[in-house]
Amino acid sequence: MGFVRLLAIIFVIWLVVYIARRLLQNRATEKKHGQTKQIGNMVRCETCGLHIPDTEAIKANGHYYCCEEHRKTS
Ligand SMILES: [Zn+2]
């Protein structure tokens, strides 16, 4: 019986370690995900006032525009 109990204890310890590692990994990936999700500055289209991330905005003469059309019209 002693050996079976020992195996059971080892299994429970392994399970706890495994779950703890999984949880820590999930937290780490969530943090990473949050960082990559982070959007840069939001800028306002000079023509229509739409707010868009500056990475998607068209920049001209120090002003931001949501699309090429709005850049032309202003
Ligand atoms: Zn616009």
N, CA, C, O and the ligand as a Tripos MOL2 file, in Angstrom:
@<TRIPOS>MOLECULE
protein
  297   295    75     0     0
PROTEIN
NO_CHARGES

@<TRIPOS>ATOM
      1 N           0.8240   -1.2070    0.0000 N.3       1 MET1
      2 CA          0.0000    0.0000    0.0000 C.3       1 MET1
      3 C           0.8610    1.2610    0.0000 C.2       1 MET1
      4 O           0.4980    2.2840   -0.5820 O.2       1 MET1
      5 N           1.9940    1.1630    0.6590 N.am      2 GLY2
      6 CA          2.8870    2.3310    0.7870 C.3       2 GLY2
      7 C           3.3110    2.8660   -0.5630 C.2       2 GLY2
      8 O           3.3500    4.0790   -0.7720 O.2       2 GLY2
      9 N           3.6270    1.9710   -1.4780 N.am      3 PHE3
     10 CA          4.1110    2.3780   -2.8070 C.3       3 PHE3
     11 C           3.0140    3.0810   -3.6040 C.2       3 PHE3
     12 O           3.2750    4.0790   -4.2760 O.2       3 PHE3
     13 N           1.7830    2.5590   -3.5310 N.am      4 VAL4
     14 CA          0.6410    3.1510   -4.2310 C.3       4 VAL4
     15 C           0.3740    4.5590   -3.7070 C.2       4 VAL4
     16 O           0.1010    5.4830   -4.4730 O.2       4 VAL4
     17 N           0.4580    4.7020   -2.3870 N.am      5 ARG5
     18 CA          0.2400    6.0180   -1.7790 C.3       5 ARG5
     19 C           1.2850    6.9990   -2.2590 C.2       5 ARG5
     20 O           0.9760    8.1520   -2.5570 O.2       5 ARG5
     21 N           2.5150    6.5460   -2.3340 N.am      6 LEU6
     22 CA          3.6150    7.3920   -2.7820 C.3       6 LEU6
     23 C           3.3760    7.8470   -4.2190 C.2       6 LEU6
     24 O           3.5830    9.0110   -4.5630 O.2       6 LEU6
     25 N           2.9340    6.9010   -5.0470 N.am      7 LEU7
     26 CA          2.6290    7.2240   -6.4420 C.3       7 LEU7
     27 C           1.5190    8.2630   -6.5260 C.2       7 LEU7
     28 O           1.5750    9.1970   -7.3260 O.2       7 LEU7
     29 N           0.4980    8.0750   -5.6720 N.am      8 ALA8
     30 CA         -0.6350    8.9990   -5.6510 C.3       8 ALA8
     31 C          -0.1780   10.3960   -5.2550 C.2       8 ALA8
     32 O          -0.6020   11.3850   -5.8520 O.2       8 ALA8
     33 N           0.6800   10.4750   -4.2580 N.am      9 ILE9
     34 CA          1.2060   11.7690   -3.7960 C.3       9 ILE9
     35 C           2.0200   12.4330   -4.9050 C.2       9 ILE9
     36 O           1.8750   13.6280   -5.1640 O.2       9 ILE9
     37 N           2.8760   11.6470   -5.5560 N.am     10 ILE10
     38 CA          3.6980   12.1690   -6.6460 C.3      10 ILE10
     39 C           2.8040   12.6950   -7.7780 C.2      10 ILE10
     40 O           3.0630   13.7490   -8.3600 O.2      10 ILE10
     41 N           1.7520   11.9350   -8.0690 N.am     11 PHE11
     42 CA          0.8340   12.3250   -9.1350 C.3      11 PHE11
     43 C           0.1390   13.6460   -8.7980 C.2      11 PHE11
     44 O           0.0080   14.5270   -9.6480 O.2      11 PHE11
     45 N          -0.3020   13.7660   -7.5480 N.am     12 VAL12
     46 CA         -1.0000   14.9940   -7.1110 C.3      12 VAL12
     47 C          -0.0390   16.1780   -7.1930 C.2      12 VAL12
     48 O          -0.4190   17.2490   -7.6650 O.2      12 VAL12
     49 N           1.1890   15.9960   -6.7430 N.am     13 ILE13
     50 CA          2.1880   17.0750   -6.8000 C.3      13 ILE13
     51 C           2.4360   17.4750   -8.2580 C.2      13 ILE13
     52 O           2.4830   18.6610   -8.5840 O.2      13 ILE13
     53 N           2.5920   16.4810   -9.1230 N.am     14 TRP14
     54 CA          2.8300   16.7370  -10.5480 C.3      14 TRP14
     55 C           1.6630   17.5230  -11.1510 C.2      14 TRP14
     56 O           1.8540   18.4520  -11.9360 O.2      14 TRP14
     57 N           0.4390   17.1160  -10.7570 N.am     15 LEU15
     58 CA         -0.7680   17.7620  -11.2810 C.3      15 LEU15
     59 C          -0.8140   19.2330  -10.8570 C.2      15 LEU15
     60 O          -1.1270   20.1120  -11.6600 O.2      15 LEU15
     61 N          -0.4980   19.4850   -9.5880 N.am     16 VAL16
     62 CA         -0.5090   20.8540   -9.0640 C.3      16 VAL16
     63 C           0.5250   21.7060   -9.7980 C.2      16 VAL16
     64 O           0.2390   22.8350  -10.1980 O.2      16 VAL16
     65 N           1.7120   21.1620   -9.9680 N.am     17 VAL17
     66 CA          2.7860   21.8800  -10.6670 C.3      17 VAL17
     67 C           2.3760   22.1590  -12.1100 C.2      17 VAL17
     68 O           2.5940   23.2500  -12.6370 O.2      17 VAL17
     69 N           1.7770   21.1450  -12.7330 N.am     18 TYR18
     70 CA          1.3520   21.2680  -14.1300 C.3      18 TYR18
     71 C           0.3080   22.3720  -14.2880 C.2      18 TYR18
     72 O           0.4040   23.1970  -15.1960 O.2      18 TYR18
     73 N          -0.6890   22.3840  -13.3990 N.am     19 ILE19
     74 CA         -1.7580   23.3860  -13.4590 C.3      19 ILE19
     75 C          -1.1860   24.7790  -13.1800 C.2      19 ILE19
     76 O          -1.5280   25.7480  -13.8570 O.2      19 ILE19
     77 N          -0.3190   24.8630  -12.1810 N.am     20 ALA20
     78 CA          0.2850   26.1520  -11.8290 C.3      20 ALA20
     79 C           1.0880   26.7150  -13.0080 C.2      20 ALA20
     80 O           1.0280   27.9090  -13.3020 O.2      20 ALA20
     81 N           1.8370   25.8350  -13.6750 N.am     21 ARG21
     82 CA          2.6250   26.2740  -14.8220 C.3      21 ARG21
     83 C           1.7330   26.7430  -15.9700 C.2      21 ARG21
     84 O           2.0200   27.7380  -16.6350 O.2      21 ARG21
     85 N           0.6500   26.0050  -16.1840 N.am     22 ARG22
     86 CA         -0.2940   26.3870  -17.2370 C.3      22 ARG22
     87 C          -0.8800   27.7690  -16.9610 C.2      22 ARG22
     88 O          -0.9870   28.6040  -17.8580 O.2      22 ARG22
     89 N          -1.2590   27.9930  -15.6980 N.am     23 LEU23
     90 CA         -1.8570   29.2690  -15.3150 C.3      23 LEU23
     91 C          -0.8580   30.4040  -15.4950 C.2      23 LEU23
     92 O          -1.2080   31.4730  -15.9950 O.2      23 LEU23
     93 N           0.3780   30.1720  -15.0880 N.am     24 LEU24
     94 CA          1.4260   31.1880  -15.2230 C.3      24 LEU24
     95 C           1.6880   31.4840  -16.6980 C.2      24 LEU24
     96 O           1.8830   32.6350  -17.0860 O.2      24 LEU24
     97 N           1.6880   30.4360  -17.5080 N.am     25 GLN25
     98 CA          1.9120   30.5990  -18.9480 C.3      25 GLN25
     99 C           0.7990   31.4270  -19.5750 C.2      25 GLN25
    100 O           1.0500   32.3190  -20.3850 O.2      25 GLN25
    101 N          -0.4430   31.1170  -19.1860 N.am     26 ASN26
    102 CA         -1.5930   31.8600  -19.7050 C.3      26 ASN26
    103 C          -1.4730   33.3320  -19.3620 C.2      26 ASN26
    104 O          -1.7320   34.1990  -20.1980 O.2      26 ASN26
    105 N          -1.0820   33.6090  -18.1340 N.am     27 ARG27
    106 CA         -0.9460   34.9960  -17.6930 C.3      27 ARG27
    107 C           0.1410   35.7130  -18.5060 C.2      27 ARG27
    108 O           0.0010   36.8770  -18.8820 O.2      27 ARG27
    109 N           1.2220   34.9780  -18.7610 N.am     28 ALA28
    110 CA          2.3330   35.5710  -19.5180 C.3      28 ALA28
    111 C           1.9110   35.8800  -20.9470 C.2      28 ALA28
    112 O           2.2440   36.9360  -21.4840 O.2      28 ALA28
    113 N           1.1750   34.9540  -21.5650 N.am     29 THR29
    114 CA          0.7390   35.1790  -22.9440 C.3      29 THR29
    115 C          -0.2980   36.2940  -23.0110 C.2      29 THR29
    116 O          -0.3440   37.0520  -23.9790 O.2      29 THR29
    117 N          -1.1370   36.3880  -21.9670 N.am     30 GLU30
    118 CA         -2.1200   37.4670  -21.9260 C.3      30 GLU30
    119 C          -1.4200   38.8150  -21.8860 C.2      30 GLU30
    120 O          -1.8180   39.7580  -22.5700 O.2      30 GLU30
    121 N          -0.3750   38.8940  -21.0770 N.am     31 LYS31
    122 CA          0.4020   40.1390  -20.9640 C.3      31 LYS31
    123 C           0.9990   40.4980  -22.3200 C.2      31 LYS31
    124 O           0.9310   41.6440  -22.7660 O.2      31 LYS31
    125 N           1.5830   39.4920  -22.9610 N.am     32 LYS32
    126 CA          2.1860   39.7060  -24.2800 C.3      32 LYS32
    127 C           1.1370   40.1950  -25.2700 C.2      32 LYS32
    128 O           1.3590   41.1250  -26.0450 O.2      32 LYS32
    129 N          -0.0140   39.5310  -25.2120 N.am     33 HIS33
    130 CA         -1.1030   39.8590  -26.1260 C.3      33 HIS33
    131 C          -1.5490   41.3020  -25.9160 C.2      33 HIS33
    132 O          -1.7910   42.0360  -26.8740 O.2      33 HIS33
    133 N          -1.6550   41.6940  -24.6520 N.am     34 GLY34
    134 CA         -2.0800   43.0470  -24.3320 C.3      34 GLY34
    135 C          -1.1270   44.0800  -24.8910 C.2      34 GLY34
    136 O          -1.5390   45.1540  -25.3280 O.2      34 GLY34
    137 N           0.1600   43.7440  -24.8730 N.am     35 GLN35
    138 CA          1.1640   44.6770  -25.3850 C.3      35 GLN35
    139 C           1.0550   44.8240  -26.8940 C.2      35 GLN35
    140 O           1.1730   45.9260  -27.4310 O.2      35 GLN35
    141 N           0.8280   43.7010  -27.5740 N.am     36 THR36
    142 CA          0.7510   43.7710  -29.0290 C.3      36 THR36
    143 C          -0.5670   44.4220  -29.4680 C.2      36 THR36
    144 O          -0.6500   45.0350  -30.5320 O.2      36 THR36
    145 N          -1.5850   44.2730  -28.6300 N.am     37 LYS37
    146 CA         -2.8880   44.8530  -28.9370 C.3      37 LYS37
    147 C          -2.8670   46.3790  -28.8170 C.2      37 LYS37
    148 O          -3.6500   47.0820  -29.4560 O.2      37 LYS37
    149 N          -1.9720   46.8560  -28.0010 N.am     38 GLN38
    150 CA         -1.9180   48.2860  -27.7000 C.3      38 GLN38
    151 C          -1.8450   49.1180  -28.9860 C.2      38 GLN38
    152 O          -0.9430   48.9670  -29.8100 O.2      38 GLN38
    153 N          -2.8110   49.9790  -29.1100 N.am     39 ILE39
    154 CA         -2.8710   50.8400  -30.2860 C.3      39 ILE39
    155 C          -2.0860   52.1210  -29.9730 C.2      39 ILE39
    156 O          -2.0680   52.6030  -28.8410 O.2      39 ILE39
    157 N          -1.4560   52.6390  -30.9940 N.am     40 GLY40
    158 CA         -0.7070   53.8740  -30.8280 C.3      40 GLY40
    159 C          -1.6240   55.0630  -30.6310 C.2      40 GLY40
    160 O          -2.7760   54.9010  -30.2290 O.2      40 GLY40
    161 N          -1.1410   56.2220  -30.9020 N.am     41 ASN41
    162 CA         -1.9300   57.4300  -30.7290 C.3      41 ASN41
    163 C          -3.1330   57.4580  -31.6550 C.2      41 ASN41
    164 O          -3.0630   57.0550  -32.8160 O.2      41 ASN41
    165 N          -4.2370   57.9480  -31.1060 N.am     42 MET42
    166 CA         -5.4150   58.1610  -31.9240 C.3      42 MET42
    167 C          -5.3440   59.5900  -32.4600 C.2      42 MET42
    168 O          -5.1010   60.5410  -31.7180 O.2      42 MET42
    169 N          -5.5580   59.7070  -33.7320 N.am     43 VAL43
    170 CA         -5.5190   61.0430  -34.3470 C.3      43 VAL43
    171 C          -6.8660   61.3490  -34.9950 C.2      43 VAL43
    172 O          -7.6580   60.4490  -35.2740 O.2      43 VAL43
    173 N          -7.1050   62.6190  -35.2250 N.am     44 ARG44
    174 CA         -8.4030   63.0580  -35.7480 C.3      44 ARG44
    175 C          -8.2410   63.4730  -37.2020 C.2      44 ARG44
    176 O          -7.3240   64.2140  -37.5570 O.2      44 ARG44
    177 N          -9.1490   62.9790  -38.0330 N.am     45 CYS45
    178 CA         -9.1450   63.3720  -39.4390 C.3      45 CYS45
    179 C          -9.5060   64.8510  -39.5290 C.2      45 CYS45
    180 O         -10.4900   65.2980  -38.9410 O.2      45 CYS45
    181 N          -8.7150   65.5890  -40.2560 N.am     46 GLU46
    182 CA         -8.8930   67.0360  -40.3640 C.3      46 GLU46
    183 C         -10.1730   67.3860  -41.1300 C.2      46 GLU46
    184 O         -10.7220   68.4720  -40.9460 O.2      46 GLU46
    185 N         -10.6360   66.5060  -41.9600 N.am     47 THR47
    186 CA        -11.8130   66.7830  -42.7910 C.3      47 THR47
    187 C         -13.1210   66.3720  -42.1110 C.2      47 THR47
    188 O         -14.0480   67.1770  -42.0280 O.2      47 THR47
    189 N         -13.2060   65.1500  -41.6320 N.am     48 CYS48
    190 CA        -14.4790   64.6540  -41.1070 C.3      48 CYS48
    191 C         -14.4730   64.4860  -39.5840 C.2      48 CYS48
    192 O         -15.5240   64.2470  -38.9890 O.2      48 CYS48
    193 N         -13.3160   64.6050  -38.9520 N.am     49 GLY49
    194 CA        -13.2530   64.5180  -37.4940 C.3      49 GLY49
    195 C         -13.2410   63.1030  -36.9450 C.2      49 GLY49
    196 O         -13.3670   62.9010  -35.7380 O.2      49 GLY49
    197 N         -13.0920   62.1370  -37.8130 N.am     50 LEU50
    198 CA        -13.0500   60.7290  -37.4080 C.3      50 LEU50
    199 C         -11.7390   60.4390  -36.6770 C.2      50 LEU50
    200 O         -10.6720   60.9020  -37.0810 O.2      50 LEU50
    201 N         -11.8390   59.6670  -35.5970 N.am     51 HIS51
    202 CA        -10.6420   59.2890  -34.8450 C.3      51 HIS51
    203 C         -10.1170   57.9510  -35.3430 C.2      51 HIS51
    204 O         -10.8500   56.9620  -35.3720 O.2      51 HIS51
    205 N          -8.8660   57.9230  -35.7290 N.am     52 ILE52
    206 CA         -8.2270   56.7140  -36.2630 C.3      52 ILE52
    207 C          -6.8250   56.5710  -35.6890 C.2      52 ILE52
    208 O          -6.2090   57.5730  -35.3250 O.2      52 ILE52
    209 N          -6.3050   55.3470  -35.5990 N.am     53 PRO53
    210 CA         -4.9230   55.1710  -35.1300 C.3      53 PRO53
    211 C          -3.9430   55.8210  -36.1080 C.2      53 PRO53
    212 O          -4.1240   55.7450  -37.3230 O.2      53 PRO53
    213 N          -2.9170   56.4520  -35.5740 N.am     54 ASP54
    214 CA         -1.9940   57.1870  -36.4560 C.3      54 ASP54
    215 C          -1.2530   56.2840  -37.4370 C.2      54 ASP54
    216 O          -0.7210   56.7520  -38.4440 O.2      54 ASP54
    217 N          -1.2220   54.9760  -37.1340 N.am     55 THR55
    218 CA         -0.5780   54.0460  -38.0620 C.3      55 THR55
    219 C          -1.4020   53.8610  -39.3290 C.2      55 THR55
    220 O          -0.8630   53.5190  -40.3810 O.2      55 THR55
    221 N          -2.7280   54.0900  -39.2250 N.am     56 GLU56
    222 CA         -3.6210   53.9480  -40.3770 C.3      56 GLU56
    223 C          -3.9120   55.2850  -41.0320 C.2      56 GLU56
    224 O          -4.4470   55.3340  -42.1400 O.2      56 GLU56
    225 N          -3.5680   56.3560  -40.3630 N.am     57 ALA57
    226 CA         -3.8960   57.6800  -40.8670 C.3      57 ALA57
    227 C          -2.9470   58.0990  -41.9900 C.2      57 ALA57
    228 O          -1.8120   57.6320  -42.0840 O.2      57 ALA57
    229 N          -3.4510   58.9870  -42.8280 N.am     58 ILE58
    230 CA         -2.6200   59.5720  -43.8860 C.3      58 ILE58
    231 C          -2.1670   60.9330  -43.3680 C.2      58 ILE58
    232 O          -2.9840   61.7840  -43.0150 O.2      58 ILE58
    233 N          -0.8670   61.1190  -43.3290 N.am     59 LYS59
    234 CA         -0.3220   62.3520  -42.7760 C.3      59 LYS59
    235 C           0.1490   63.2570  -43.9050 C.2      59 LYS59
    236 O           0.8670   62.8290  -44.8080 O.2      59 LYS59
    237 N          -0.2640   64.5030  -43.8360 N.am     60 ALA60
    238 CA          0.1490   65.4750  -44.8500 C.3      60 ALA60
    239 C           0.2030   66.8540  -44.2240 C.2      60 ALA60
    240 O          -0.7580   67.2970  -43.5950 O.2      60 ALA60
    241 N           1.3200   67.5270  -44.3970 N.am     61 ASN61
    242 CA          1.5390   68.8810  -43.8770 C.3      61 ASN61
    243 C           1.2100   69.0020  -42.3820 C.2      61 ASN61
    244 O           0.6620   70.0100  -41.9360 O.2      61 ASN61
    245 N           1.5500   67.9740  -41.6320 N.am     62 GLY62
    246 CA          1.3230   68.0070  -40.1910 C.3      62 GLY62
    247 C          -0.1170   67.7150  -39.7870 C.2      62 GLY62
    248 O          -0.4470   67.7870  -38.6030 O.2      62 GLY62
    249 N          -0.9700   67.3900  -40.7350 N.am     63 HIS63
    250 CA         -2.3620   67.0520  -40.4360 C.3      63 HIS63
    251 C          -2.6210   65.5950  -40.7750 C.2      63 HIS63
    252 O          -1.9520   65.0020  -41.6210 O.2      63 HIS63
    253 N          -3.6120   65.0350  -40.0890 N.am     64 TYR64
    254 CA         -3.9620   63.6290  -40.3220 C.3      64 TYR64
    255 C          -5.2940   63.5300  -41.0420 C.2      64 TYR64
    256 O          -6.1980   64.3380  -40.8270 O.2      64 TYR64
    257 N          -5.3970   62.5400  -41.8850 N.am     65 TYR65
    258 CA         -6.6430   62.2960  -42.6150 C.3      65 TYR65
    259 C          -6.9630   60.8060  -42.5990 C.2      65 TYR65
    260 O          -6.0620   59.9680  -42.5740 O.2      65 TYR65
    261 N          -8.2540   60.4850  -42.6150 N.am     66 CYS66
    262 CA         -8.6730   59.0830  -42.5320 C.3      66 CYS66
    263 C          -8.5150   58.3740  -43.8730 C.2      66 CYS66
    264 O          -8.3520   57.1550  -43.9160 O.2      66 CYS66
    265 N          -8.5620   59.1180  -44.9470 N.am     67 CYS67
    266 CA         -8.4430   58.5080  -46.2710 C.3      67 CYS67
    267 C          -7.8490   59.5180  -47.2620 C.2      67 CYS67
    268 O          -7.7700   60.7160  -46.9920 O.2      67 CYS67
    269 N          -7.4510   59.0050  -48.3770 N.am     68 GLU68
    270 CA         -6.8110   59.8220  -49.4200 C.3      68 GLU68
    271 C          -7.7560   60.9250  -49.9220 C.2      68 GLU68
    272 O          -7.3300   62.0410  -50.2220 O.2      68 GLU68
    273 N          -9.0220   60.5890  -50.0030 N.am     69 GLU69
    274 CA        -10.0280   61.5410  -50.4910 C.3      69 GLU69
    275 C         -10.0960   62.7790  -49.5930 C.2      69 GLU69
    276 O         -10.1430   63.9120  -50.0720 O.2      69 GLU69
    277 N         -10.0990   62.5360  -48.2900 N.am     70 HIS70
    278 CA        -10.2000   63.6430  -47.3400 C.3      70 HIS70
    279 C          -8.9170   64.4810  -47.3400 C.2      70 HIS70
    280 O          -8.9580   65.6800  -47.0640 O.2      70 HIS70
    281 N          -7.8180   63.8710  -47.6380 N.am     71 ARG71
    282 CA         -6.5550   64.6140  -47.7280 C.3      71 ARG71
    283 C          -6.6150   65.5870  -48.9250 C.2      71 ARG71
    284 O          -6.1330   66.7170  -48.8510 O.2      71 ARG71
    285 N          -7.2130   65.1190  -50.0110 N.am     72 LYS72
    286 CA         -7.3210   65.9490  -51.2120 C.3      72 LYS72
    287 C          -8.2870   67.1120  -51.0260 C.2      72 LYS72
    288 O          -8.0170   68.2340  -51.4560 O.2      72 LYS72
    289 N          -9.4160   66.8300  -50.3820 N.am     73 THR73
    290 CA        -10.4780   67.8340  -50.2650 C.3      73 THR73
    291 C         -10.1090   68.9800  -49.3280 C.2      73 THR73
    292 O         -10.6760   70.0660  -49.4470 O.2      73 THR73
    293 N          -9.1850   68.7730  -48.4070 N.am     74 SER74
    294 CA         -8.8530   69.8680  -47.4850 C.3      74 SER74
    295 C          -7.6490   70.6590  -47.9690 C.2      74 SER74
    296 O          -7.2350   71.6140  -47.3120 O.2      74 SER74
    297 ZN        -11.9910   61.8330  -42.8920 Zn       75 ZN75
@<TRIPOS>BOND
     1     1     2 1
     2     2     3 1
     3     3     4 2
     4     3     5 am
     5     5     6 1
     6     6     7 1
     7     7     8 2
     8     7     9 am
     9     9    10 1
    10    10    11 1
    11    11    12 2
    12    11    13 am
    13    13    14 1
    14    14    15 1
    15    15    16 2
    16    15    17 am
    17    17    18 1
    18    18    19 1
    19    19    20 2
    20    19    21 am
    21    21    22 1
    22    22    23 1
    23    23    24 2
    24    23    25 am
    25    25    26 1
    26    26    27 1
    27    27    28 2
    28    27    29 am
    29    29    30 1
    30    30    31 1
    31    31    32 2
    32    31    33 am
    33    33    34 1
    34    34    35 1
    35    35    36 2
    36    35    37 am
    37    37    38 1
    38    38    39 1
    39    39    40 2
    40    39    41 am
    41    41    42 1
    42    42    43 1
    43    43    44 2
    44    43    45 am
    45    45    46 1
    46    46    47 1
    47    47    48 2
    48    47    49 am
    49    49    50 1
    50    50    51 1
    51    51    52 2
    52    51    53 am
    53    53    54 1
    54    54    55 1
    55    55    56 2
    56    55    57 am
    57    57    58 1
    58    58    59 1
    59    59    60 2
    60    59    61 am
    61    61    62 1
    62    62    63 1
    63    63    64 2
    64    63    65 am
    65    65    66 1
    66    66    67 1
    67    67    68 2
    68    67    69 am
    69    69    70 1
    70    70    71 1
    71    71    72 2
    72    71    73 am
    73    73    74 1
    74    74    75 1
    75    75    76 2
    76    75    77 am
    77    77    78 1
    78    78    79 1
    79    79    80 2
    80    79    81 am
    81    81    82 1
    82    82    83 1
    83    83    84 2
    84    83    85 am
    85    85    86 1
    86    86    87 1
    87    87    88 2
    88    87    89 am
    89    89    90 1
    90    90    91 1
    91    91    92 2
    92    91    93 am
    93    93    94 1
    94    94    95 1
    95    95    96 2
    96    95    97 am
    97    97    98 1
    98    98    99 1
    99    99   100 2
   100    99   101 am
   101   101   102 1
   102   102   103 1
   103   103   104 2
   104   103   105 am
   105   105   106 1
   106   106   107 1
   107   107   108 2
   108   107   109 am
   109   109   110 1
   110   110   111 1
   111   111   112 2
   112   111   113 am
   113   113   114 1
   114   114   115 1
   115   115   116 2
   116   115   117 am
   117   117   118 1
   118   118   119 1
   119   119   120 2
   120   119   121 am
   121   121   122 1
   122   122   123 1
   123   123   124 2
   124   123   125 am
   125   125   126 1
   126   126   127 1
   127   127   128 2
   128   127   129 am
   129   129   130 1
   130   130   131 1
   131   131   132 2
   132   131   133 am
   133   133   134 1
   134   134   135 1
   135   135   136 2
   136   135   137 am
   137   137   138 1
   138   138   139 1
   139   139   140 2
   140   139   141 am
   141   141   142 1
   142   142   143 1
   143   143   144 2
   144   143   145 am
   145   145   146 1
   146   146   147 1
   147   147   148 2
   148   147   149 am
   149   149   150 1
   150   150   151 1
   151   151   152 2
   152   151   153 am
   153   153   154 1
   154   154   155 1
   155   155   156 2
   156   155   157 am
   157   157   158 1
   158   158   159 1
   159   159   160 2
   160   159   161 am
   161   161   162 1
   162   162   163 1
   163   163   164 2
   164   163   165 am
   165   165   166 1
   166   166   167 1
   167   167   168 2
   168   167   169 am
   169   169   170 1
   170   170   171 1
   171   171   172 2
   172   171   173 am
   173   173   174 1
   174   174   175 1
   175   175   176 2
   176   175   177 am
   177   177   178 1
   178   178   179 1
   179   179   180 2
   180   179   181 am
   181   181   182 1
   182   182   183 1
   183   183   184 2
   184   183   185 am
   185   185   186 1
   186   186   187 1
   187   187   188 2
   188   187   189 am
   189   189   190 1
   190   190   191 1
   191   191   192 2
   192   191   193 am
   193   193   194 1
   194   194   195 1
   195   195   196 2
   196   195   197 am
   197   197   198 1
   198   198   199 1
   199   199   200 2
   200   199   201 am
   201   201   202 1
   202   202   203 1
   203   203   204 2
   204   203   205 am
   205   205   206 1
   206   206   207 1
   207   207   208 2
   208   207   209 am
   209   209   210 1
   210   210   211 1
   211   211   212 2
   212   211   213 am
   213   213   214 1
   214   214   215 1
   215   215   216 2
   216   215   217 am
   217   217   218 1
   218   218   219 1
   219   219   220 2
   220   219   221 am
   221   221   222 1
   222   222   223 1
   223   223   224 2
   224   223   225 am
   225   225   226 1
   226   226   227 1
   227   227   228 2
   228   227   229 am
   229   229   230 1
   230   230   231 1
   231   231   232 2
   232   231   233 am
   233   233   234 1
   234   234   235 1
   235   235   236 2
   236   235   237 am
   237   237   238 1
   238   238   239 1
   239   239   240 2
   240   239   241 am
   241   241   242 1
   242   242   243 1
   243   243   244 2
   244   243   245 am
   245   245   246 1
   246   246   247 1
   247   247   248 2
   248   247   249 am
   249   249   250 1
   250   250   251 1
   251   251   252 2
   252   251   253 am
   253   253   254 1
   254   254   255 1
   255   255   256 2
   256   255   257 am
   257   257   258 1
   258   258   259 1
   259   259   260 2
   260   259   261 am
   261   261   262 1
   262   262   263 1
   263   263   264 2
   264   263   265 am
   265   265   266 1
   266   266   267 1
   267   267   268 2
   268   267   269 am
   269   269   270 1
   270   270   271 1
   271   271   272 2
   272   271   273 am
   273   273   274 1
   274   274   275 1
   275   275   276 2
   276   275   277 am
   277   277   278 1
   278   278   279 1
   279   279   280 2
   280   279   281 am
   281   281   282 1
   282   282   283 1
   283   283   284 2
   284   283   285 am
   285   285   286 1
   286   286   287 1
   287   287   288 2
   288   287   289 am
   289   289   290 1
   290   290   291 1
   291   291   292 2
   292   291   293 am
   293   293   294 1
   294   294   295 1
   295   295   296 2
@<TRIPOS>SUBSTRUCTURE
     1 MET1         2 RESIDUE 1 A MET
     2 GLY2         6 RESIDUE 1 A GLY
     3 PHE3        10 RESIDUE 1 A PHE
     4 VAL4        14 RESIDUE 1 A VAL
     5 ARG5        18 RESIDUE 1 A ARG
     6 LEU6        22 RESIDUE 1 A LEU
     7 LEU7        26 RESIDUE 1 A LEU
     8 ALA8        30 RESIDUE 1 A ALA
     9 ILE9        34 RESIDUE 1 A ILE
    10 ILE10       38 RESIDUE 1 A ILE
    11 PHE11       42 RESIDUE 1 A PHE
    12 VAL12       46 RESIDUE 1 A VAL
    13 ILE13       50 RESIDUE 1 A ILE
    14 TRP14       54 RESIDUE 1 A TRP
    15 LEU15       58 RESIDUE 1 A LEU
    16 VAL16       62 RESIDUE 1 A VAL
    17 VAL17       66 RESIDUE 1 A VAL
    18 TYR18       70 RESIDUE 1 A TYR
    19 ILE19       74 RESIDUE 1 A ILE
    20 ALA20       78 RESIDUE 1 A ALA
    21 ARG21       82 RESIDUE 1 A ARG
    22 ARG22       86 RESIDUE 1 A ARG
    23 LEU23       90 RESIDUE 1 A LEU
    24 LEU24       94 RESIDUE 1 A LEU
    25 GLN25       98 RESIDUE 1 A GLN
    26 ASN26      102 RESIDUE 1 A ASN
    27 ARG27      106 RESIDUE 1 A ARG
    28 ALA28      110 RESIDUE 1 A ALA
    29 THR29      114 RESIDUE 1 A THR
    30 GLU30      118 RESIDUE 1 A GLU
    31 LYS31      122 RESIDUE 1 A LYS
    32 LYS32      126 RESIDUE 1 A LYS
    33 HIS33      130 RESIDUE 1 A HIS
    34 GLY34      134 RESIDUE 1 A GLY
    35 GLN35      138 RESIDUE 1 A GLN
    36 THR36      142 RESIDUE 1 A THR
    37 LYS37      146 RESIDUE 1 A LYS
    38 GLN38      150 RESIDUE 1 A GLN
    39 ILE39      154 RESIDUE 1 A ILE
    40 GLY40      158 RESIDUE 1 A GLY
    41 ASN41      162 RESIDUE 1 A ASN
    42 MET42      166 RESIDUE 1 A MET
    43 VAL43      170 RESIDUE 1 A VAL
    44 ARG44      174 RESIDUE 1 A ARG
    45 CYS45      178 RESIDUE 1 A CYS
    46 GLU46      182 RESIDUE 1 A GLU
    47 THR47      186 RESIDUE 1 A THR
    48 CYS48      190 RESIDUE 1 A CYS
    49 GLY49      194 RESIDUE 1 A GLY
    50 LEU50      198 RESIDUE 1 A LEU
    51 HIS51      202 RESIDUE 1 A HIS
    52 ILE52      206 RESIDUE 1 A ILE
    53 PRO53      210 RESIDUE 1 A PRO
    54 ASP54      214 RESIDUE 1 A ASP
    55 THR55      218 RESIDUE 1 A THR
    56 GLU56      222 RESIDUE 1 A GLU
    57 ALA57      226 RESIDUE 1 A ALA
    58 ILE58      230 RESIDUE 1 A ILE
    59 LYS59      234 RESIDUE 1 A LYS
    60 ALA60      238 RESIDUE 1 A ALA
    61 ASN61      242 RESIDUE 1 A ASN
    62 GLY62      246 RESIDUE 1 A GLY
    63 HIS63      250 RESIDUE 1 A HIS
    64 TYR64      254 RESIDUE 1 A TYR
    65 TYR65      258 RESIDUE 1 A TYR
    66 CYS66      262 RESIDUE 1 A CYS
    67 CYS67      266 RESIDUE 1 A CYS
    68 GLU68      270 RESIDUE 1 A GLU
    69 GLU69      274 RESIDUE 1 A GLU
    70 HIS70      278 RESIDUE 1 A HIS
    71 ARG71      282 RESIDUE 1 A ARG
    72 LYS72      286 RESIDUE 1 A LYS
    73 THR73      290 RESIDUE 1 A THR
    74 SER74      294 RESIDUE 1 A SER
    75 ZN75       297 GROUP 0 **** ****
